[in-house]
């Protein structure tokens, strides 16, 4: 399954979980777009299935918490990549030629 199919399938699962709780499909689309990560969406689905929140405010709070975690993870990965490049420059310099 490619990334687009995975994202679409996970979004559909989110919409089904919300529909079971009586929320409209549009809410699922909005949450999926805001979170922006299939793993984050899966986390939201688990929350919905386990907690079964009775109001939209609880869903919004969890969505914001998940989005924050996803953003922190992405930032951490970007800093790790930048650090690897920096260490490479320190170890080998800017020139790759031996001239």
FENCOR-V85309 format. One record per pair of residues at least 4 apart in sequence whose ideal C-beta (glycine too) atoms are under 7 Angstrom apart, sorted by sequence separation. I is the first residue (numbers start at 1). GAP is how many residues later the second one is. D is the distance in Angstrom with one decimal. If there is no record, write none. Layout:
# FENCOR-V85309
((I:GAP:D) (I:GAP:D))
This chain:
# FENCOR-V85309
((1:4:4.7) (2:4:6.9) (3:4:6.2) (4:4:6.2) (5:4:6.0) (6:4:6.2) (7:4:6.3) (8:4:6.5) (9:4:6.6) (10:4:6.6) (11:4:6.5) (12:4:6.5) (13:4:6.4) (14:4:6.4) (15:4:6.2) (16:4:6.7) (19:4:6.8) (23:4:4.8) (25:4:6.6) (26:4:6.3) (27:4:6.2) (28:4:6.1) (29:4:6.3) (30:4:6.2) (31:4:6.2) (37:4:6.6) (38:4:6.3) (39:4:6.6) (40:4:6.7) (41:4:6.5) (42:4:6.6) (43:4:6.5) (44:4:6.4) (45:4:6.3) (46:4:5.9) (47:4:5.5) (48:4:7.0) (56:4:6.1) (57:4:6.4) (58:4:6.6) (59:4:6.2) (60:4:6.4) (61:4:6.4) (62:4:6.2) (63:4:6.2) (64:4:6.3) (65:4:6.6) (66:4:6.4) (67:4:6.3) (68:4:6.4) (69:4:6.3) (70:4:6.4) (71:4:6.2) (72:4:6.3) (73:4:6.5) (74:4:6.4) (75:4:6.4) (76:4:6.4) (77:4:6.6) (78:4:6.3) (79:4:6.1) (80:4:6.5) (81:4:6.7) (82:4:6.2) (83:4:6.2) (84:4:6.4) (85:4:6.6) (86:4:6.5) (87:4:6.1) (88:4:5.8) (89:4:6.7) (1:5:5.2) (18:5:4.1) (35:5:4.1) (48:5:7.0) (53:5:3.7) (89:5:6.1) (19:6:6.7) (35:6:5.5) (53:6:5.3) (18:9:5.6) (32:9:5.4) (35:9:6.4) (15:10:4.9) (18:10:4.8) (15:13:3.5) (31:13:6.3) (14:14:4.7) (47:15:5.1) (11:17:6.7) (14:17:6.4) (14:18:5.6) (44:18:6.5) (44:19:6.4) (11:21:4.2) (44:22:5.7) (43:23:5.4) (40:26:4.9) (14:27:5.3) (21:27:6.4) (40:27:7.0) (10:28:4.4) (17:28:4.9) (35:28:6.4) (34:29:6.1) (11:30:6.4) (14:30:6.2) (18:30:6.6) (40:30:4.6) (7:31:5.3) (10:31:4.6) (14:31:5.4) (17:31:4.4) (21:31:6.4) (35:31:5.6) (6:32:5.3) (10:32:6.0) (13:32:5.6) (17:32:6.0) (31:32:5.2) (35:32:5.4) (34:33:5.9) (37:33:4.9) (36:34:6.8) (35:35:6.3))
